Amino acid sequence: MIDTEKLDQAFRSALALPDGTDPSSTAFAVTPEWDSVGHLQLLAAIEEVYAVTLANEDVADMVDYAAVRRILEEKYGAGT
């Protein structure tokens, strides 16, 4: 199981979302802050928080919060 608070904080920090914002409904190109630059910032934050190097195919599939969470759990065992 993934540490949701760590993931939420990575989203808030990378996308400059206000504290307390629930990022679970964010999506690339839907959430204004999650544009191409925001995507790169989010990927960097995730790699730092979970100490992983994301594969290119995973980067392309990380299009919304749920997909990010699923990929981290399934492929990287990012539970801590």
ABEGO torsion letter per residue (X at the ends): XBBAAAAAAAAAAAAGBBBGBBAAABBBGABAABBAAAAAAAAAAAAAAAGBBBBAAAAAABABAAAAAAAAAAAAGBAX
